Each structure stands twice: as structure tokens, then as C-alpha cells.
């Protein structure tokens, strides 16, 4: 009986794309082990802790029970990071330097996986799949053991991203401090990213924007583009025609930074000079709220919430706008479309394929408040067709499934491993 080649998957926090891939690998009998920092399964100690006051954030680390027997955890740094965030001890999570920084979490898991690879090799392991910033030691060891290295790059390659953000800091110095790690990464961190990519045999990217950001000297590597899936919703879409006597509600969801293009959206709203637009901003602050209010007085701020809270907020708004200057593929766009929101986005969100012009929304250039204002004004003048666009947005987003996302990746890896044998 033929057995599938086994793949080890490692990621510290288990984002939606990681979860979808892990489940698919397990279902197709490709998953050897899933390494992560914290994994919550029904009835285990983490599940019990997540019910206690102050530990509810652990619920976000819940995984499907079918992965439990294949999961290996290395929780210590991540537990420290979560506690440091809870008690607001910022020096412990300081970018790159803090003992519980996200960098240290990634490196800790990377080292842990690397130290276990030779043992896992005894059980038919053929490939190691790891993500940007958490792959270097795993790949170094994997190469010595003759394993294939699969590198997932979820955002634009660092050289492209850094150039864009340095230009952004120069263009918009008042917002430069919100760019944070994008322009403050150390040379050693950047070299690590370079080395990870060099060691990879297969590179997975979620969008054309990320694909185009890669260096041109990667002809010997297999590059696989697989767009993220959209969420499936249990409740039906119930958007109808909006009353034109109420303000048009524009929604922004994401960190309040210039990487997300927030200052351009603020400028666009100011250009409109109308009370018929209401801007709702949800996400984590990169500065005191007073900074943002000094840039645009009249907007509604909502702190980060649970996934269900985000979806409910989306359902209450009319249009979703994300004018990012650097992304990989902003999954929040597909979530908004799944709730029936037409979109205004830039190509640099990595989601330009979601735009069917005048039907699902509009594509605008980066750094263009004028174009954003123009499209918002178009919606103001064409409110009678927002209901129709809402259904078209929902319909288009539903074509992107996590099953397709995972199948593209699994088939690419499987073919590569098969060609290695032959």
C-alpha cells in the first residue's frame, strides 16, 4: 500500500491559513507533525485555563481535534509574551530585543523544531514546511538530513517592503513612527530572511504582489501562488438597499498604521467635506488615540475584538476600505466581502484579483487620497446599487476556498517530492 510522503508543519501562532493547511495535510495523510507554541484542545489544560479571567486570549489558539495527536507544542516564550502583554510590560516584548518579543517566540520554536528533525526522520519525514522569520535553523538542519524545505512567505519580500516603507516615511514623516518594524528591523533579522529564502526549495506566496516582490534570481526554486480562502459563514447574508438619508459607513479594519494606508484614508475623508460619510476604524493602536484624533477628528474608533465581533461590525457597515502600501494578502478583505461589503483597495493589499470593477468594488493606486475620495463619492452618488454590489462581492469572495488553497500547495509539494524519487 502506497503511503504519502510526510511533511512537518511549523508555525508559532497558527493563523487561519496555517490551520487550513494543517487540517488538509492531516486529512490527506501528508501531515507528519504540527509544531506550534500553544495549541488548545477541548478538555486539555490550556482549554481549562482559557476559561479563567485574563486568559480568554487562549481561545484563539483552539485547533480542530483531528490535529491533537499530531501536535507538538513549545509554549514557554509565547506564554511569556502573552503574560507580558497582559501586564503591559513593554520592555519584555520590545522589537527583537525583548526576551518575550515575537522574534524570540519565532526563533525559539525554530530551534525546537530543528533539534527534533533527526528524530522525526526515522518515521518517514520528507519535507519541512516553515514560515518567514521562523525557518532558518529548521532549514539548515533539514538540508543536512536531505529533506525538502518549503518556505511560506505571507508578506512582500523584505527588500521590496522596506523600500516602500522607507519611501513612505519620507513622504509622510508624521506617520513614520507607526511603520515600526518595517523600517526598524536589524541587519541580522534581514539577513536571516535572506538566508531562509536561499535555503528554500519551494516558496509559497499568497498573491501576485508577493510573487512580484521576490528577487529575480530564484529560477531554480519552485514558486507556488495560492490565494487564501474566504470564511464560510453559518448565518445567511441579509444585506438590502441602504437608506440614503443615513451616512455612508466606511469601515477600516487593521492596525492603525501607515503600512495600512490609514493616513491616506483620513485625508480622503477630509477631502469629501461632507457629513454623509461616517468612518469606522477597528484595530490596534500604534500611538495614543489623541494622535489619530489630531489627524481626523470625526471618526469612530473600536478596539480589536473577537472574530465574531469583527464580522458583526462588518455587517453593520456599507463599504470596506483598505489602502495598504505593503501587505501579503490581507485576509480581512475577503472577510469583509463575505459579509457583503464592496471594497476599495490598493494592488499592494495582494488582493487585486478580488476586484471586478464597478461590481465588487474599486482598485485605487497606493498613496492616493484623491482616488479614495473619488470612489467614496461614487458610492455616495450610487447608493441604490450598493445592495447589488454587496451580493456580487459576497458571491465573488465565496469562489476562494480554503480547500483550493490547500490543494494547490499540497499538489505542488507532492509533485516535487515525487520528482525527487524518480
N, C-alpha and C positions, 0 to 999 in steps of 0.2 A: 504493500500500500504506500503510495506516494505521500510524503509529508511536505508541507510548505516550509520554505526557509524561514528561520526565526529572526525577528527584529526586536532589539531592545529600544524602548522609547523613554526619553528622559526630559522632564521639564519641572521646574521648581513649584509653579503655582497652578498649572492645569487650566489654561484658558479654554474658551469654547472650542476653538479649532483643535487643541490638543485632546480634549475629551472626545470629540467626534472621531478623530483618527484612532485613538486608543480603543474605543468601542468597536470600530470597524476592523482593526487589526486583530482584535480578540475574536470577533465573530467569524473571520475568515481563517482563523488558526495561524496567523502570522506573528502574533504578539508573544514574545518570549517573557519579557518582564516590563513593567511600567514603573520607573523610578521617579519619585517626586518628594517634596518636603513633607507636606501634611496631606493625608487622604482620610476623609471622614466616611465611614460606612455605618449603616444602621446597626445600632447596638454596641458599637465599639467605644473605647474610652474617649475618643475625640467627639463622637456623637453625644455622649453624656455631657462633656464639657461645653459643647455648643449651646446647651440649654440653660447654662448658668449666665447670670448678669455679667456683661462685659466680654462674653466670649461668643456672641452671636455671629461674629465675622467668620467663625469657623464653618458655618453652614455653607459658605461659598465654596468650601473645599470638599463638598459631598460628591461622590462618584457613584456610577452605576454598580450595583452589587456584583455584576458579572466580572468586574475587574479586580475584585478583592483578593482572590487567590494569586493573582499575577502582580500585585502591587508591592513595592518595597519602598519604605519611607526613610527619610533622613531629616528629622524635623527641627533640630536644635537651633540653627541660625534663624530659621523662619519663625519659630516660636519667639525667639528674642526680638526679632523685628516687629512682630505683631504687638508684643508687650510694650516695646519702646514707643510705638505709635500710639498705643492706648494711653500711656502715661506722658506722652508729649515730650519725651527725652530726645530731642532732635540730634544732639551730638552723637548718639549711638547709631543713628541711621544716616548720618551725613554722607553725601555722594562719594562713593569709592572708599572713603576714609573710615567711616563708622564701622564698628565691629559687627553691627547688625544691619548694615546697608544692604540694599537689594543686590549690589555687586557681590558682596560677601556670601549672600544666600546662593546665588548662581554658582560661584566658584566652589562653595562647599559641596553642593550636590555634584558638580562636575568631578571633583576629586573623589568623591564617594563612589560614583559610577565607575570611574577609571580603575579604582582599586578592586572592583568586583568583576571586571570583564574577563580576566583569565579563568576565573571560576565558572562564569556563565558559558564560556566557550565549550566546556565539556558537554553541554546539553544542546548542541546543535545551533548555537548562535551564529548568524551570518552577517548581521549589519547592526550598526549603532546609529540611532536617529536622535539628534540633539539640536538645540536652538541657539541662536545668536547670543553671545556672552556666556554661554554655559556648555561649550562643546570642546574647548581646546584640549584639556587633559584626556577626556574621553576619546577624542580622535587620535591623539598621539599614541595612546595605548592600543586602540583599535588597529591602527596601521601596523604596529609591531606584531599583532596577532593575526593579520591577514583579513581583517573584517572590512566591509564596505562602510563608508562614512556618509550619512545623509544629513545635510545641513539645512535647517529651516530658517529662512531669513524673512521675518514678518514685517520688516520696515525697510525703507530705502537703504542701500549700502552706504556705509558711514561717510565715504568721501563725497558722495552726492548730497547727502543730508547735511553734512557740516558746511559745505559751500553755500547751500541755500540759506541755512540759518545764520551764517556769518553775514551774508548779504542782507538778511532780514534785520539783524541787529544794527547794521549801518543805516538801513532805510528807516527804521523805526526805533531809535535809541530809547525812548521812554518805555518801551515794552521789552527791551533786550533781556532784562533780568528774568522774565518769565520763560525764556528759552531754556534756561537751566542746563541740564546735562548735555543737551545738543551741541553746545559750544564750549562746554567746560570739561569734556572727557579728557583724561590724561593721555599722554602719548603711549603709555603702556597698555591702556584699555583699547586704544585704536589699533595698536599693533596686534593685540590679541584677536580683534575682529578680523584683521587681515590674515593672520595665521590660520584661524578657523576656516575661512573660505578657501585658502590654499590647500588645506588638508582634505576638503570635501571631495567625494566622488560624484554625489548627486546634490543639487541645490534646489530646494523647493521655495517658490515665491508665490504670493497670493494675487499679484496684479501686474499689469503691463508696466506701471510706473516703477515698481521694484525691479522688474526684469530689465528695463531700460537703464536703471541706475547701476547695474553691475559692470565691473571692468570688462574691457573688450577682449582680454587675453584668457578667456575661460573655455576655449574651443574643445579642450579635452574633457570638460566636465559636462554631465547631463543636467540641463536646466529644465525644470518642470514648473509650469504655471498652472496653479489650481485655485480658482476663486473660492472664497469662503461660502458656506451655505447660509441661508436665511433661517431665522427661527420659525418653528411651526407653532401656531397658537391654538389653544383649546377653545377660546371663545371666538365667535364669528365677527367679521368686520362689519361694523354698523355705522359707517360714516355716510351722511347725506349732505344735502346742499346747506351751506353755511349762510346764516343770516347776514346780509350786507350792512346792517346797522350796528354790528359789533366790530370791534377792532380785529384786524387780521393777526392771528397769533403765530409768530415766527419762533421756532424752537431751535436752540443750540444745546447740544449735549456733548460734554468733553471737558478736559482740563482747561481752565481759564488762562490759556497761554497764546502767545503769538504763533507757535507752531501750528496751532489750530486755526489761525487767522482771525482771532476774535476782535482785534482792533479794527480790522477791515469791515467786519460786520457792524461794529459800533459806528464807524464812520458812515456806512451806508444808511443806517437808521437815522443818523443826524441829517444826512443829505435830504431825506424824504420830507422832513419838516411837516409831519402830519401826526395827528392823534389817532389815526385809524390803523396804526400798527402797534402791536404790543410784543416786545421781545422778551422771551423767557429763556433764561440761561441756567442750565443744571450741570454741576460738576465741581471738581476740587479746585480750591483757590491756590494761586501761585504767589499771592500777595494779600494784604489786608483788603477787605471789601471796600474800604474807603478809596483805594487806588482805582478800582473799577468804576465806582460811582463818580469819581472825578473825571473819568473819561466819557461816561454816558450816565447821566443822572437817572433817567427813566427806563429802567429795565427790572424785571423780576428775577431775583436770584433764588435758586433752590439748591441746597447742598446735595451731595451724592446720596443716592438712595438704592434700595434693593432693585433687582432686575424687574420685578413686578411693578414697583413704583415708577420706574422709568417708562415701562410700557403704558401704564395708565396715564402718565403725563403726556406721552406722545399722542395718545388717543384724544386728548383734550385740545390739541393744537391743530393748526391748519397747514403749515409749511415747515419743512426741516431745512436748516442751512448750516453747512459745514465748509467754510472756505479755507481749509488747511493748506499750508505751504509744504509740509512733509508728513507723509503717512506711509503705511504699507498697503493695507486695505481696511478702511475704517468700517468695522462690522456694524457700528451704530447706525450707519446709513441704511443698511438692509433691515435693521430692526425698525427704523422709522417707517420705511416703505411697507413693511409687513403690517404696520398699524394704519396704513392708508395715507401717509404723508407724501405729497410731491416734494421734490428735493431741489435745492440749489447747492451745487458742489463744484469744486475745482478738480482738474485732472490729477492733481497731486494727492488727492484722497485715495487714489488707487481704485476708484470705482466708476470711471467714466463709462464703462460698459453698461452701467445701470441707467444711463440717461437715454431715453427716447425723446428727443427734443419736442417740446410742446405737449408731450403726453405724460411722461413720468416726472419731468422737471427740466432743469436747465444746467448746462455746464458753463462756468464762468472762469476767466483766467485768474491765476493767483495774483494777489496784491492789487485787486481792482474793486475798491468800494463802489465806484461808479456803476460797474456792471451788476454788482449785487443789488444796488439800489434800483437799477433799471428793471431787474427781474422781479423784485418785490413789488415794484409799482405795477408791473404787468399783472401780477396776481391780484392786486387791488382793483385793477380795471376789468378783470375777467373772473370775478368770484363765482359767477354762475357755472363755470366749468370745473371748479376745483373738485366737486364731488365725483365727476367722471375721471379726472386725473388721479384722484385718490384710489379708485378701483384699479386703474391701469398700473399705478405704482405697486399696489399690493400684488397684482397678477404677475408683473414682471419680476419682482423680488422672489416670488414663490418658485420661479424656474431654477433658482440657485439652491441646491440641496446639499446637506452635509454628506449624504450618500455619494453624490457625484464627486464632491471634493475629495473624499477619502479614496474612492475608487481610482481616480486619476493618479494619486500618489502611490497607492498600493501596486497598481499595474506597472508603473514606472520602475519601482524598486524591484518587483518580481522579475520584470524583463531584464533588468541589469544583472541581477543575481543569476538568472538562467543563462545569460550570455557568458558569464564568468565560468560557469561549469562547462559549457560547450566549447 
